[in-house]
Amino acid sequence: MSTVPEGPAPAADVRDRRREQRGWYFYDWANSTFFTSVITVFGALYMGSVAADDARTDIARNGPTPCVDAQGAESTLQNCDISLFGLAFPAGSLWGYLLSAATVIQVLVLPITGAIADRSQYKKRILGFFAFLGATASALLFFVADGNWQLGIPLYVLGNIGYGASIVVYYSFLPDIATPDERDAVSARGWAFGYLGGGLALAVQLAFYLSHDAFGISEATAVRICFLSSGLWWALFTIVPLRRLRERQQPHGREQGVSVVRAGFTELRETVRAARAFPLTLAFLGSYLVYTDGISTVVTVSAQYGKDELKFANEVLIATILVIQFVAYVGGVLHGIAAKRFGAKRTILGSLLVWVLVISAAYFIQAGQQFQFYAVAAGIGLVLGGTNALSRSLYSQMIPAGKEAQYYSLYEIGERGTSWLGPLLFAAVGHATGSFRFAIVALAIFFIAGFVLVALVPVRRAIAEAGNRQPAVL
């Protein structure tokens, strides 16, 4: 028979709990620079270029080949071939292949990480290990230069593992530090704080990158320094949650070394078997995976839409990224306020409707009209952070006590495992119609389907079946 947990430990008074929550927010602040700067902006900008430089060096040494076109002119990255493990492919494809490989490896690593974290009495140490692993890998990208793009492959993979695994453990602290009635607000504040931190770091880095001539350094060196600063930012601010969060796991026996990993596999196997007893939790997870695919796709293809369809310069696209980051802070805070009054489920449903309106508006942006583009970007920012934050907190209400990290590993893996559907639809519609306008509006299907699926999930019953106390407003 399930028991109903009463939230945080009784010994923790309100002041101590608030202090712990504020410390928890800082990991959102710390890790956001990895996704925003290392992955979204500078990684995509830099890795293919380094690989192409290496290919061009080979041409200089070995004669004409794959980096010039039929007329002998220098080609684009897509026509500049590189090779790895005996396989040749365009330098422009390196980034996509690299992110795909990192995702596949995370699918293998995250579940066992979650299982071990749920058994361990040292969850903070696990969080710190993966956070510092990712931060170190990010900082070491500074040494990817002079054509040695191969070094970037293991570093990006390790960075993604550190990011994904630390996120799983970080999310699992949410039920420990917030009562059911506090959880939406705490999650929304953390997500908003993360966008503020990621935006601030990116703004400083972009100002430095765009002014690299004034500092007497090359563009490539400026990017490498941005990698280094991202790693240092991530590591430095991770210290705050590690100092403030408290361990709550009860001992499971003398599990050390290999026995911890073996026990983790046992725990994972039992959780997968037991998950069938919580079909409504899995139903919400499936609903989330549908609309989060739409969210991630809109974010990842917005630059391509702006560049190829609307003909904006890179400066406009960079400014748009910053608009989204800083407006997302405001959006996260507003979603927390709305959830307190209307409940997380209703607020998520409203947010999904706004997503449909925003991407419909994107269809009508006129080429070259940058302020229209900024307005749509602001709309994306308003719903971007809040939708994800409330999904995180609502899901936490439906997780059986003591299984938080494992269920959040399913949450993260599912998100990565379905993240190819949106880009595939965008590319297919763009190819079939010859216009990215139809491609961008086609993404509305993810939000409409997500709205219907979330509306069908009886979340109060899902929370009760998981053995958790229901919040007053839902």
N, C-alpha and C positions, 0 to 999 in steps of 0.2 A: 504494500500500500504506500502511495507516494505521500511525502510530507510537503508542507507549504512553507518554503523559506521566507523569513521575515526581512530579507534585504541584508544590509551590512551588519557586521558583528555588533551585538548589543553594547559592547564596551566602548565603541566609537561614538563619541558625541557629535553634535552637528558641526562644531568648529573643526574637529579633526577630520571629519568626512569632507568638508569643504576644502580643507587644505590638501587632502589626498586627490580630490577631483581636479584642483588647479594644477597639481603636479602631473596628473594624467593628461590634461590638455596639451602639455608641452611636448608629448611625443607626436601628436598631430603636427605641431609647429616644427618639430625637428625633422621628421621624415618627408615632409611635403616637398622639400627642395630636391629630393631624388627624383620624384615623378615629374615635377614641373621643369626643373633645370636639366638634370642629367638625362632624362628620357625624352620628354616632350620637345624641348628646344635644342639643346646643344648636342645631344647624342645623335639625333637624326641629321643634324647639320654637319657633324664632324666625321663620323666613322666612315661613311662612303667616300668622303674626300681623301682621307688618309689612305684608304685602300686604292683609290684611283691613282694617287701620287706614286704608290708603290708600283702599280702596273706601268705607269709612264716611265718610271726609272728602268724597269725591265726592258721597255721598248728602246730606250736610249742605249742600253747595254747590248741588246740582242737583235736589234733591227725592228722593222715595221711589223706590227701585229694589231692586237685587238683594240687599241685605244685611239685609233684614227678611223675616220669614215672613208667611204669609197673615193672621195676627192682628196684625201690626204690631210684633211683638217682635223683639229682636235675634237674629239667626240664628247658627248654627254656621259654622265656616270652610267646610264643605262646601257651604253654601248662599249664601256670600258671593262673588259673581262679581267677577273681575278680568279685564283684557284685556291681551294682548301681541301685537304684530304683527297687530292686527285680529281676533284670536281670543279669545273669552270662555271662561273656565273657572273652576271654584271655587277660592278661595284655598287650600283644604285640599289641592288636587291639585298645587299649584305645586312642592312639594318632590319629589314623585315624578317629575314631568316634568323637573325640573331635573337630578336624578341620572341619568335616562335619557339626556338630551341629553349630559351630561358623559361618560357611558359610550360613546356612539356616537363622540364626538370622539376619545376615547382609542384606540378601535379603529383610527382612522386615523393617530394620532400615534405610538403605541408601537412598531410594527414598524420604522419608519424610524429611530426613536431607537435601538433596539437594534442595527440594522445599522451606523449611524454610530459607535456606541460600540465595536463590535467592531473597526472599522477604525482608530479614533482612538488616538493616543498620549497623549491627554489625557482619559482616561475619568473621572478625578477631577473635572475641570472640568465635564464634562457632568453628573455627579452633583450637583455644587455648584450649577450653573445651575438645574436643575429643582427642587432642594431649596429654594433661596432664592426661586424663583418661587412655589412653593406656600406657603412661609412668609409671603412678602410679601402674597399674595392673602388668606391667612387673617387676617393682622393688619389689613388694610384693610377687612375686614368690620365693623370698629369703626364705620365711617362709614355703614353701612346702618341708617338711622333715619328717623323722621318720615315714614314712608310711602314712602321711596325704595327700594322692594324691587327695582326694576330694576337698581340698582347691584350687588346681590348676585348676579345671574345671571352676568355675566362673571367675577366674583371666584370664585364657586364652581367654574365651569368651569376657570379657570386653576389653582385650588387642586388640583382633581382631576387635571389634566394634570401638574402638578408632582409630585404624590404618585405617580401611576402610572409616569411616566417615570423618576423617581428610583429607584423600587423595582426596575424592570427593570435599571438599571445597578448598583444596590447588590447585587442577587442575583448578578450576573455576577462579582463579586469573590470569591465563595465558593470556587470551584475554585482560585483564585490563592493564597488565604491558608491553605488547609487541605488536608492530604493526604487521600486517599480514606478512610483509617481514622479521621481526625479529624473528618470533615465532618458526621456526624450530631450529634456532641456540640456542635460549634461552632454549627451552625444552631439546635439546641435552646436553647443558652444565649442566643443572640441574640434568638430569639423570646420566651423567658421574660423577658429583660431589657426587651424592648419592652413587654410587658404590665405589668411593674412600673412603668416610666416613665409609660405612659399612665394607669395606675391612680392613681399618685401625683399627676400633674397634674390629673386629673379630681377626685380627692378634695379638693384645695385649691380648685379652681374651684367645686365644688358647695358646699363650706362657705361660700365667699364669696357665691355666688348665693343660698343659703338665708338668709344673714344680711344681705341687701342693705339692709333697713330700718335695721339698726344702724349701717350706714355712711352713711345718709342719701341713698341713691340709689335710683332706680326699678329694677324687675325687668328692664326692657329694657336699661337702662344696664349692669346687672350682666352680662347676657349678652354685650353688646358688649365689655366689658372681658375677659371670658373668651375671646372670639375673639382679641383683641389679645395676650393672654398666651400663647395656643396658638401663634400665629405667632412670637412671640419665643422661646418654648421650642424650637420646631422649628429656627429659624435658629441659635440659640446652640449647641445640642448637635450640630448638623451640622458645626461647626468641628472637633470631635474626630476623626471619621473622615477628614475632608479633610486633616488634618495627619499622620495615621498610615498611611493606605493608600499603597501604592507603585504606580507605573505599570509595566506589564510589556509592553505592546504594542510590537512591532517596527514600524519605519517602513514605510509603504506608498507612499512617494513624496511629492512636494510637493503635497499636497492641501490647499487652503485655500479658504475662502469657499464659493462655489457648488459647486466641485469636490468638496468633502467630502460635500455632500448628494447630488450626482450619483453619487459612488462608493458612498454608502450605499444608494441605490436599486439599484445594480448588485449590491452584496453581498446585499441582501435577496432579489432575484430569484434569484440563484444558490443561496441557502440554501433557499428554498421548493422549488426544483427538486430539490436534493440531499436534502431531508428524506424523500423517498420511499424512500431507501436505508436509513432507520432506522425501519422499521415498529414495532419493539418500543418504541422511545422514544415514538412517537406513541400506541401502545396504552396505555402507562402514563399519558401525558398525558390521554387520553380517560377513563381510569379515575378519575384525580384530579378531572376536571371534574364527574364524576357525584357523588362524595361531598362535594366542597367546596361544591357547590350546596346540599346538605342542611345543611352546617355554617353557611353564611352565612344560610340561611333560618331556622334555629333561632335564631340570634343576633338577626336583624332582627324576627322576629315574637314573640319571647318577651315583650316589653313589652305588645304587643297581647293576647296570651294571658292575661297576668297581669291586665290592666286589664279586658278585656271578658268573659272567661270566669270568672276567679277573683275579680274585684271588689276588687283591691288598690288602695290609694291611691298617688299618685305617689311619696310618700316611700319606700314599699316597693320600687317599681320602680327608683328611683334607688339604693337600698341594694343591690339585686340586681345592678345593673351593676357596682358596686364589688366585690361578692363574686366575680363572674366574673373581673374583671380581676386581682385579687390571687391567687386560687386558680390562675389560668392561669399565673402565674409558677412556682408549685410544680409544676404539671402539666408545663410545658415542661422543667424540670430533670429530673423523674422520667422523662420520655420519652427524654431524652438518655442517662440511666443505663441504661434498659431496652434501648435500641438498641445500646449498647456490648456488652451481654451476649447479646441475642437477635437483633440485626440490625434494620435499619430496616424491612424488609418485614414481618417477623413482628410488630414492635411496632405498625406501622400497622394491620395486620389485627386485632390485639387491641384497639386503640383504636376501630376501627369497631364492634366488638361492644359495647364499653362505650357508644358513642353510641346504639345500639339500646336498650340497657337504660335509659339516662338518659331518652330521650324517651318510652319506654314508661311509666316512673315518672311523667312529667309528666302523663300521662292520668289518674292516680289522685289527683292533688293535690286536696284538698277546698277549696272556695271559702272564702276568708278565713283559711286556715291558712298564715300567712306563713313559718313555720319549715320547713314542707314545701317551700315554694317556694324558700327559701334552700338547702335540702339538694340539690334538683335543680340549682339554679344552680351549686353547688359541684361537682357531677358534671360539668356542662358545662365549667366552668373547668379541671378536671383533664385533659380530653381536647382542649379547644379549641386551645390553643397548640401542644401536642406533635404533634398530627396534621398540622397545617400545616407545622410546622418540619421534621419528618422527610420529608414529601412534597417540600419544597424541596430538602433535601440528597440524597435518593434520585434525584430528577430530575437533579440536577447531575452524578451519576455517568454518566448516559446521554447527555449532550450532547457532540457532537464538539468537540474542543479548538479554541478560537478563535471559536466561535459562541455563546458563553454568553449574551450580551445578547439576541441575536436569538431564541434558543429560550426565554429567559425572557419575552420580549415575547409570544410565542405562549401561554405559561403564564398571563400576566396577562390577555391579551385573551380567551383561552378562558374563564377564570374569570368575567370580566365578561359575556361573550357568552351564557353559560348561566345566569346568576344570576337569570333571570326564571322559570325552570321551577319551582323550589321555592315561591316566593310564589304562583305561579299555582295549583299543586296545593293549597296551604294554603287559598287563597281559595275555590277551586272546591269542595273537600270541606266547608269551613265553610258555604258557601252551600247545598250540596245536603242536608246533614244538619242544619243549624241549630245545630251545636255545634262549637266550636273544639277540643274534646277529640279528636274523630275526626280533625280536620284536623292536629293536632300529631302524633298517632301515625302518620298516613299518611306523614309525612316519613321514617319508618324505611325506606321503599323505596329511598331514595337511598343509605343506608348499607349495606343488604343487597346492592344491586346493585354498589356500589363494592367491597365485600368480595370478591364473586365475581370481578369483573373484575381486581382487583389480584392475587388468588390465581392467576389464569391467566397473568399476565405473567411470563415467565422472565427475571428481572432480571439474573442473571449473564450470560446470553447477550446481553441488551440492552447491558450495559456493555461487553462484549467487542466487539460489533459497532460501538460508537461509538469504539473504539480507546483505551479508558481502562483503567487498572489497577483490578482488583477489590479492594475492601476485604476484610480477613480474615474479618469477620463480616458476613453479609448476610441 
